[in-house]
Amino acid sequence: MFTIENVKNGEIVHQMSLLIKGFSDNCRIAHTSILVSVSAEIERSTGGGRKQEWPMSRGYFKALVILSPGKNDIIISNFSVGLTTICVKYVPVAETPPLHLAILVARDSPERIDFPPCKAGSVAEHGTLEAAIKKLRMAAAMCQALLAEEMHAAGLGRRSFRLELEDGIDTLRLESMNDTHRSALYRTMIKVHVLRTDKSVAEIRRADGTPGHNELLEIFNKALEAEQGLFGPKPVVAGLVLDSSYDASTDILSGHTSFAKHDPNSMSIGVIGSQLVYTWPRFSEEIPNCLGDITGNEFNVRTTNWASCAMSQGSFFEKIGHAFGIPLKATFMKLGHWQDWSKHFLPHPPTKGEGLLTTDDNFKWEWTLEDLLSFLGQTHFAQPSDEERDCHAPTVYVRGQAGIEQLAVECRAGIAAAYINGIAIHRMARSKPLRQLVVSFMTLRYDYQQQEALRLKVLSMNGKHVDLPVWKVVSAQAPVNVPGTALYLRRVNAGHPLTKYDRPWAAMFYKRDDQGQIVRAYKVDMRVDSLFRGVGIYYEDGIKVHCGKRGDRDAPAHMIAIPKGVGICSVDVAYSQPTRFVGMKIHLSNGEAIGALNEGASKVTLEMKPGPTEEIVGFYGMNGPDGECCQFGILKGPKNVPLPDSLYDKAELQGGLGSDYDPENDRRADVLEEEASDADEAAALEEVARQSDVPMTYGCDNERLYGEEEAEIYWDNGDDDGNGYYYEYDHDNVYEDE
């Protein structure tokens, strides 16, 4: 009997290509084969059913199957093991936007791709435009299946991009080569657009395809724009440049590109040259041969045919990921990670061939969890069963009394993972991710020196992540003391200072007027254009306090009135870079909300709100030299507890510095210079700020609810072999991970 590791009987999938992995304890022969047969409901009336052999090594096998809409019976058999059948239901999702495939062809193109004599078959089979279309279809199906499998393995559901489809002859199967079966294969197939450019073959091959000034990418982009009506709004396109070529006699590669761009507001594309496409399979039955071909060739003398296939297909998959927004990483080719490509589809690496490094069983390259999480918020990867996910970023804050403080992480969308200096302190529970996570200060101080540059990275289930320096978070925990009392105000903020000339500001929602009476704020004026500039607070004595320099640009005003008996219950801030705030929105306790978040320009929206026994009593923040807001926060006081008048005499809470700010008279500059006296520590913090892709979010909190989904992390030095442990306490269930 066979055991299927990754697919359940009766499972529903939403992509046409499915990668199956399994094993048999009864077959430990080093190398043998299995027969995989797929029989779909739609084909049974015509006698359909597809059989394909896949290699099996030491009892393990992998197979890529192409599904038809409806029920598919997948039969795995071997003469010495027997037969196993699983049923998979393929339900296409037509509502999500697809990944489009396209091939760029020069105006005078001979419509041929490189085709060395060593490749079996004729030019008509492997070297024509029609062959390139078949190979591109098959590569896209392989990428679709692989991404779905990686998402599934990460606990994010078996999801992948949808491919654009049309009616025609399905070329993903070997039967398409047989004229007697072609009529039975007329069905929905993957569409490939052929784009004609006004550039000649000579111009294509002279064009520069390197990043920075990628002429080929520009040519491809213009060809797409000319046919924009075919792709819909904001399309994502993956394609080939047909007329790229390699000259073995001169060792010159011309018309080559391997580049991608992601533009969520326009068109995103990933493009590679076609000079190695001859090594790609045309249909699923060719995958084992193409990824196991150890023969060399004159078109890529430094390696073998399977390695050429792995390099180019892996690069194509990487460019698809970049087109969907995964950051560029120069690791795939440079570090030799292309050697892993065949391992995704075969149970063993190809045997050693001349000029080829022998690979092992360990994967060196695959999308990281952070990469995969970035797909979740995109409509291309949505599924009918998805629930609405909270869109806010994780909040990191300090809570607890003196001596028992904790660094807390809260994320309503769910915490996928958390790392300190790259070491995981939490990994997602697939069924129900945590929403709260805490680390005690005692643990931090025991395991790390405070002078050490320490980073906390939190991955959220909605793809909104935070990456910040821990000690800077901890150092910002000091509350605002209320004179003459044991009360203090707590803080939650985002962003961080840029320079010592940043303009700090703070204001309460009550202040003392000229007669010594306490008056309240009745209106807030938020100024937002392309950036969030600051706020103005109107008081009942007719005074308006400017919080932040708004510059001379007359940014649009967004006014919200605060009636008596109504408070500010939360504030949303939006940002696109660590200190680049692009919007703000205020929510009142009566349900009214006003502001502008510039959602098209922002990556993350962060919600700031008080705890259950607190209320927002003021704002504070900093503005950079050019008037942009680089830090914003809320001040929180005890709920329904009158604050003493002495609080409104504190100089640091008396409003902003506005446009009359004089950096030479700012006492804070001296403080910042003292803080930066340790040059090494200051340089480390600056480097942390440069590398951070989201604002630092931190503050103080003593009154947070301990919900059901909370874990507390305690580090242990580990066992005698140096292995570290951490323990997660979640109710009465205690478990240990190594």
ZAMARGU-4260 file (C-alpha; in steps of 0.2 Angstrom, whole numbers, plus 5000, padded with zeros to 4 digits):
<rodrens>
0) 5000/5000/5000 | 5005/5018/4997 | 5003/5032/5010 | 5000/5049/5003 | 5008/5062/5014
5) 5002/5079/5008 | 4984/5076/5001 | 4969/5069/5010 | 4956/5059/5002 | 4941/5070/4997
10) 4951/5086/4998 | 4945/5101/4988 | 4958/5110/4978 | 4957/5126/4968 | 4971/5124/4956
15) 4973/5113/4941 | 4990/5106/4945 | 4993/5096/4960 | 5009/5089/4967 | 5007/5073/4976
20) 5020/5066/4988 | 5020/5048/4996 | 5029/5033/5001 | 5027/5014/5003 | 5035/5004/5017
25) 5034/4988/5006 | 5046/4995/4993 | 5064/4999/4997 | 5072/4996/4981 | 5084/5010/4977
30) 5076/5015/4960 | 5060/5009/4953 | 5044/5018/4946 | 5026/5020/4950 | 5011/5022/4938
35) 5000/5037/4942 | 4983/5037/4934 | 4970/5051/4935 | 4952/5048/4930 | 4941/5063/4930
40) 4922/5063/4930 | 4922/5075/4914 | 4932/5062/4905 | 4924/5046/4909 | 4910/5047/4896
45) 4924/5048/4883 | 4934/5034/4890 | 4947/5047/4897 | 4960/5043/4910 | 4978/5047/4910
50) 4993/5036/4915 | 5010/5042/4918 | 5026/5034/4926 | 5035/5043/4939 | 5052/5038/4948
55) 5052/5030/4965 | 5067/5030/4976 | 5069/5019/4992 | 5050/5019/4993 | 5047/5038/4991
60) 5039/5046/4976 | 5032/5063/4969 | 5020/5066/4955 | 5013/5081/4947 | 4995/5077/4941
65) 4984/5089/4930 | 4966/5089/4936 | 4950/5092/4927 | 4935/5101/4935 | 4925/5090/4947
70) 4930/5074/4955 | 4947/5066/4950 | 4951/5049/4955 | 4970/5048/4957 | 4977/5030/4956
75) 4994/5026/4962 | 5001/5008/4958 | 5017/4998/4958 | 5018/4980/4953 | 5026/4975/4969
80) 5016/4987/4981 | 4999/4986/4974 | 4986/5000/4971 | 4980/5015/4981 | 4966/5027/4976
85) 4962/5045/4982 | 4949/5056/4976 | 4952/5075/4974 | 4939/5088/4969 | 4945/5102/4958
90) 4934/5117/4960 | 4941/5132/4949 | 4939/5149/4957 | 4935/5161/4942 | 4933/5177/4953
95) 4951/5180/4957 | 4962/5189/4945 | 4974/5177/4935 | 4992/5176/4932 | 4994/5180/4913
100) 5007/5172/4902 | 5015/5180/4887 | 5029/5178/4875 | 5037/5193/4866 | 5041/5190/4848
105) 5051/5202/4837 | 5043/5209/4821 | 5055/5199/4810 | 5057/5184/4821 | 5060/5167/4813
110) 5049/5161/4828 | 5063/5149/4834 | 5071/5146/4850 | 5089/5139/4853 | 5089/5121/4850
115) 5106/5111/4852 | 5108/5094/4842 | 5110/5085/4859 | 5092/5087/4863 | 5082/5072/4857
120) 5068/5076/4844 | 5066/5088/4830 | 5066/5107/4829 | 5047/5106/4826 | 5045/5097/4843
125) 5057/5108/4853 | 5063/5123/4844 | 5047/5132/4837 | 5036/5146/4844 | 5023/5133/4847
130) 5035/5122/4857 | 5039/5137/4867 | 5021/5140/4871 | 5019/5122/4877 | 5034/5123/4888
135) 5029/5140/4895 | 5012/5132/4900 | 5020/5117/4908 | 5032/5128/4918 | 5018/5139/4924
140) 5008/5123/4930 | 5024/5117/4939 | 5026/5134/4947 | 5007/5134/4952 | 5008/5117/4960
145) 5024/5120/4969 | 5018/5137/4977 | 5002/5128/4982 | 5012/5114/4991 | 5024/5127/5000
150) 5009/5137/5006 | 5001/5121/5012 | 5017/5115/5021 | 5018/5132/5030 | 5000/5130/5036
155) 4993/5143/5026 | 4981/5132/5015 | 4984/5125/4998 | 4983/5141/4988 | 4991/5147/4973
160) 4989/5159/4959 | 4976/5156/4946 | 4981/5154/4928 | 4972/5163/4913 | 4962/5150/4904
165) 4954/5148/4886 | 4946/5134/4876 | 4957/5123/4866 | 4968/5108/4864 | 4976/5104/4882
170) 4995/5102/4878 | 4999/5098/4896 | 4997/5079/4892 | 5006/5068/4880 | 4990/5063/4871
175) 4990/5080/4863 | 5004/5074/4852 | 4993/5060/4845 | 4981/5066/4832 | 4969/5052/4837
180) 4966/5059/4854 | 4967/5077/4851 | 4948/5079/4849 | 4946/5072/4867 | 4958/5084/4873
185) 4948/5100/4868 | 4944/5108/4884 | 4949/5122/4895 | 4968/5125/4894 | 4981/5138/4900
190) 4981/5153/4888 | 4998/5161/4882 | 4998/5178/4874 | 5010/5181/4859 | 5015/5199/4859
195) 5022/5207/4843 | 5034/5221/4845 | 5040/5233/4832 | 5058/5230/4837 | 5068/5218/4826
200) 5078/5203/4831 | 5094/5213/4830 | 5087/5226/4841 | 5081/5213/4854 | 5098/5205/4855
205) 5107/5222/4857 | 5095/5228/4871 | 5102/5228/4888 | 5093/5216/4900 | 5102/5220/4916
210) 5094/5227/4931 | 5095/5246/4933 | 5093/5250/4915 | 5083/5235/4908 | 5079/5239/4890
215) 5071/5222/4887 | 5059/5225/4902 | 5054/5241/4894 | 5051/5234/4877 | 5041/5220/4885
220) 5031/5232/4895 | 5027/5243/4880 | 5021/5228/4871 | 5009/5224/4885 | 5003/5241/4886
225) 4998/5240/4868 | 4987/5225/4872 | 4981/5232/4889 | 4963/5228/4885 | 4967/5209/4885
230) 4974/5209/4903 | 4962/5219/4913 | 4966/5232/4927 | 4983/5230/4937 | 4988/5213/4929
235) 5002/5202/4934 | 5011/5195/4919 | 5025/5182/4918 | 5033/5179/4901 | 5048/5175/4889
240) 5058/5185/4877 | 5058/5173/4862 | 5072/5179/4852 | 5086/5179/4865 | 5100/5168/4860
245) 5117/5160/4865 | 5131/5159/4852 | 5143/5145/4857 | 5157/5150/4846 | 5159/5167/4854
250) 5151/5163/4871 | 5140/5178/4870 | 5122/5178/4877 | 5111/5191/4868 | 5094/5197/4871
255) 5094/5190/4889 | 5085/5196/4904 | 5080/5189/4921 | 5070/5203/4930 | 5054/5208/4938
260) 5044/5223/4944 | 5030/5224/4956 | 5018/5238/4955 | 5001/5236/4965 | 4994/5252/4956
265) 4998/5247/4938 | 5006/5232/4929 | 5017/5219/4937 | 5028/5208/4927 | 5042/5195/4928
270) 5052/5191/4912 | 5066/5179/4908 | 5075/5175/4891 | 5071/5159/4881 | 5089/5153/4878
275) 5087/5138/4890 | 5069/5134/4887 | 5074/5120/4875 | 5077/5110/4891 | 5060/5112/4898
280) 5046/5099/4897 | 5032/5101/4885 | 5020/5090/4895 | 5019/5082/4912 | 5026/5065/4906
285) 5042/5074/4901 | 5046/5081/4918 | 5056/5066/4926 | 5067/5065/4910 | 5070/5084/4909
290) 5074/5086/4927 | 5085/5070/4927 | 5095/5073/4910 | 5113/5072/4915 | 5120/5075/4897
295) 5129/5090/4893 | 5127/5102/4878 | 5136/5115/4868 | 5123/5129/4873 | 5128/5129/4891
300) 5145/5121/4892 | 5147/5124/4911 | 5133/5112/4916 | 5121/5098/4910 | 5103/5098/4903
305) 5094/5095/4919 | 5104/5109/4928 | 5100/5121/4913 | 5082/5117/4916 | 5083/5119/4934
310) 5092/5136/4933 | 5080/5143/4920 | 5063/5136/4928 | 5069/5141/4945 | 5073/5158/4939
315) 5056/5159/4931 | 5047/5154/4947 | 5057/5167/4957 | 5052/5181/4945 | 5034/5176/4947
320) 5036/5178/4966 | 5044/5195/4963 | 5030/5201/4951 | 5018/5197/4966 | 5028/5208/4978
325) 5041/5196/4986 | 5057/5207/4988 | 5071/5204/4977 | 5085/5192/4984 | 5101/5189/4975
330) 5103/5171/4981 | 5095/5159/4969 | 5108/5158/4956 | 5123/5165/4966 | 5122/5153/4980
335) 5118/5138/4969 | 5101/5136/4975 | 5095/5131/4958 | 5101/5114/4962 | 5086/5111/4973
340) 5073/5114/4959 | 5072/5095/4954 | 5070/5090/4972 | 5053/5098/4972 | 5047/5086/4959
345) 5058/5070/4960 | 5061/5059/4975 | 5080/5060/4973 | 5092/5072/4966 | 5099/5069/4948
350) 5115/5058/4948 | 5132/5066/4947 | 5136/5072/4929 | 5151/5080/4921 | 5153/5098/4927
355) 5138/5096/4940 | 5139/5098/4959 | 5132/5083/4967 | 5116/5088/4977 | 5110/5081/4994
360) 5093/5079/5001 | 5092/5095/5010 | 5083/5110/5003 | 5094/5126/5002 | 5081/5137/4993
365) 5062/5139/4996 | 5051/5154/4999 | 5052/5159/5017 | 5037/5160/5029 | 5038/5179/5027
370) 5037/5178/5008 | 5022/5166/5009 | 5013/5177/5021 | 5014/5192/5009 | 5003/5182/4997
375) 4988/5181/5009 | 4982/5198/5008 | 4982/5198/4988 | 4966/5194/4979 | 4975/5183/4967
380) 4977/5170/4981 | 4960/5172/4989 | 4949/5156/4991 | 4930/5155/4994 | 4933/5148/5012
385) 4943/5163/5017 | 4937/5173/5032 | 4939/5192/5033 | 4956/5195/5041 | 4960/5210/5052
390) 4971/5223/5042 | 4981/5230/5056 | 4999/5228/5060 | 5005/5219/5076 | 5007/5231/5091
395) 5023/5229/5102 | 5022/5237/5119 | 5028/5235/5137 | 5017/5230/5151 | 5018/5225/5170
400) 5024/5233/5186 | 5042/5238/5190 | 5052/5222/5192 | 5040/5211/5182 | 5039/5220/5166
405) 5035/5210/5150 | 5038/5214/5131 | 5021/5210/5124 | 5015/5208/5106 | 4997/5209/5101
410) 4990/5205/5083 | 4972/5203/5080 | 4975/5194/5063 | 4986/5181/5072 | 5005/5180/5075
415) 5013/5168/5062 | 5030/5169/5070 | 5041/5179/5081 | 5060/5180/5081 | 5074/5188/5092
420) 5090/5190/5082 | 5084/5178/5070 | 5080/5164/5082 | 5062/5159/5083 | 5053/5161/5100
425) 5036/5157/5092 | 5030/5147/5077 | 5012/5147/5071 | 5000/5134/5077 | 4992/5130/5060
430) 4974/5128/5067 | 4973/5144/5077 | 4988/5157/5078 | 4991/5166/5094 | 4985/5184/5096
435) 4995/5189/5111 | 5013/5184/5115 | 5024/5190/5129 | 5042/5189/5134 | 5048/5194/5152
440) 5061/5207/5154 | 5070/5195/5166 | 5072/5183/5152 | 5079/5197/5140 | 5091/5203/5152
445) 5097/5185/5157 | 5100/5180/5139 | 5106/5196/5131 | 5118/5211/5136 | 5109/5227/5135
450) 5123/5234/5124 | 5119/5220/5111 | 5109/5225/5096 | 5094/5215/5098 | 5080/5214/5085
455) 5062/5208/5087 | 5054/5203/5071 | 5035/5198/5071 | 5026/5190/5056 | 5008/5193/5056
460) 4995/5182/5047 | 4989/5197/5037 | 5007/5200/5030 | 5009/5216/5040 | 5025/5213/5049
465) 5036/5223/5062 | 5055/5223/5064 | 5062/5234/5077 | 5076/5236/5090 | 5071/5228/5107
470) 5081/5239/5118 | 5075/5255/5110 | 5057/5249/5114 | 5062/5245/5132 | 5070/5262/5135
475) 5054/5271/5129 | 5044/5263/5143 | 5045/5277/5156 | 5027/5284/5159 | 5023/5302/5162
480) 5021/5306/5180 | 5007/5316/5187 | 5014/5328/5199 | 5009/5325/5217 | 5000/5308/5214
485) 5004/5290/5211 | 4996/5291/5194 | 5005/5291/5178 | 5001/5292/5159 | 5006/5277/5148
490) 5011/5278/5130 | 5009/5269/5114 | 5018/5275/5098 | 5024/5271/5081 | 5039/5278/5071
495) 5056/5284/5078 | 5066/5300/5077 | 5076/5304/5062 | 5089/5317/5068 | 5092/5327/5083
500) 5083/5341/5075 | 5066/5333/5074 | 5052/5343/5082 | 5044/5335/5097 | 5026/5340/5102
505) 5013/5334/5114 | 4996/5340/5119 | 4982/5335/5131 | 4963/5336/5128 | 4962/5347/5142
510) 4972/5363/5146 | 4973/5378/5158 | 4967/5394/5150 | 4972/5412/5154 | 4961/5413/5169
515) 4968/5397/5177 | 4953/5387/5172 | 4953/5369/5164 | 4945/5369/5147 | 4942/5354/5136
520) 4946/5351/5117 | 4931/5351/5106 | 4938/5348/5089 | 4954/5340/5081 | 4961/5346/5064
525) 4971/5333/5055 | 4982/5338/5040 | 4985/5325/5027 | 4990/5327/5009 | 5002/5314/5002
530) 5009/5313/5020 | 5002/5315/5037 | 5009/5332/5043 | 5002/5334/5060 | 4986/5339/5070
535) 4978/5355/5077 | 4968/5354/5093 | 4954/5367/5096 | 4950/5372/5114 | 4934/5380/5121
540) 4944/5396/5126 | 4947/5399/5107 | 4965/5393/5107 | 4971/5381/5094 | 4987/5371/5098
545) 4998/5366/5083 | 5005/5348/5085 | 5019/5347/5072 | 5025/5358/5059 | 5013/5356/5044
550) 5024/5366/5032 | 5019/5379/5019 | 5009/5367/5008 | 4992/5370/5016 | 4988/5351/5017
555) 4969/5347/5017 | 4961/5348/5034 | 4950/5334/5041 | 4940/5340/5055 | 4932/5330/5068
560) 4921/5337/5082 | 4922/5330/5100 | 4905/5333/5108 | 4903/5333/5127 | 4903/5316/5135
565) 4911/5308/5119 | 4929/5302/5119 | 4942/5296/5106 | 4942/5277/5107 | 4955/5274/5094
570) 4967/5281/5081 | 4972/5273/5065 | 4989/5278/5057 | 4995/5273/5040 | 5013/5272/5034
575) 5023/5267/5019 | 5041/5267/5027 | 5048/5266/5044 | 5046/5285/5047 | 5035/5290/5033
580) 5017/5292/5039 | 5004/5295/5026 | 4988/5296/5035 | 4978/5297/5051 | 4960/5293/5056
585) 4951/5296/5073 | 4937/5285/5079 | 4925/5292/5093 | 4915/5283/5106 | 4899/5288/5097
590) 4904/5279/5082 | 4909/5293/5071 | 4926/5292/5062 | 4935/5305/5051 | 4952/5306/5043
595) 4962/5300/5028 | 4973/5285/5027 | 4980/5286/5009 | 4977/5267/5008 | 4984/5266/4991
600) 5001/5273/4996 | 5002/5264/5013 | 5008/5246/5017 | 5002/5246/5035 | 4988/5253/5045
605) 4991/5252/5064 | 4977/5254/5076 | 4981/5263/5093 | 4969/5261/5107 | 4968/5261/5126
610) 4966/5246/5137 | 4949/5241/5145 | 4953/5252/5160 | 4960/5267/5151 | 4956/5281/5140
615) 4965/5292/5127 | 4969/5309/5135 | 4982/5316/5123 | 4993/5315/5108 | 5012/5316/5106
620) 5025/5314/5092 | 5039/5321/5082 | 5040/5330/5065 | 5055/5330/5054 | 5064/5345/5047
625) 5053/5345/5032 | 5037/5344/5041 | 5034/5326/5039 | 5028/5316/5054 | 5041/5303/5059
630) 5033/5298/5076 | 5015/5298/5082 | 5008/5291/5099 | 4993/5292/5111 | 4994/5296/5129
635) 4983/5285/5140 | 4976/5288/5157 | 4965/5279/5170 | 4947/5278/5164 | 4934/5288/5173
640) 4948/5295/5185 | 4949/5314/5186 | 4967/5319/5183 | 4973/5333/5194 | 4975/5351/5188
645) 4994/5350/5191 | 4996/5339/5176 | 4992/5353/5164 | 5006/5363/5171 | 5019/5351/5164
650) 5029/5360/5151 | 5031/5345/5140 | 5012/5343/5138 | 5009/5361/5133 | 5007/5359/5114
655) 5018/5358/5099 | 5032/5368/5092 | 5024/5372/5076 | 5032/5382/5062 | 5041/5394/5074
660) 5052/5380/5080 | 5070/5385/5083 | 5082/5369/5083 | 5095/5379/5092 | 5084/5382/5107
665) 5077/5365/5108 | 5083/5357/5124 | 5080/5340/5118 | 5095/5341/5106 | 5107/5341/5120
670) 5098/5325/5127 | 5099/5316/5111 | 5118/5321/5109 | 5120/5313/5127 | 5111/5297/5122
675) 5122/5295/5106 | 5138/5297/5116 | 5141/5278/5114 | 5146/5279/5096 | 5145/5260/5093
680) 5128/5259/5101 | 5122/5274/5091 | 5128/5266/5075 | 5120/5250/5079 | 5103/5259/5082
685) 5105/5269/5066 | 5108/5253/5056 | 5093/5245/5064 | 5082/5260/5059 | 5089/5259/5041
690) 5085/5241/5039 | 5068/5241/5047 | 5054/5240/5034 | 5040/5246/5046 | 5039/5258/5060
695) 5044/5254/5078 | 5028/5252/5088 | 5030/5252/5107 | 5023/5260/5123 | 5018/5256/5141
700) 5003/5246/5146 | 4998/5238/5163 | 4980/5234/5159 | 4979/5221/5145 | 4967/5207/5144
705) 4974/5190/5145 | 4964/5182/5131 | 4963/5164/5127 | 4976/5165/5113 | 4991/5171/5123
710) 5007/5162/5126 | 5022/5167/5138 | 5039/5164/5132 | 5053/5158/5144 | 5070/5154/5137
715) 5081/5140/5144 | 5099/5138/5141 | 5096/5121/5134 | 5103/5104/5136 | 5121/5098/5137
720) 5122/5098/5118 | 5118/5116/5117 | 5101/5114/5111 | 5089/5128/5116 | 5072/5126/5122
725) 5057/5137/5124 | 5041/5134/5133 | 5024/5141/5128 | 5010/5142/5141 | 4993/5142/5134
730) 4980/5138/5147 | 4983/5121/5154 | 4991/5114/5139 | 5010/5114/5140 | 5021/5108/5126
735) 5040/5109/5122 | 5048/5113/5106 | 5067/5111/5102
</rodrens>
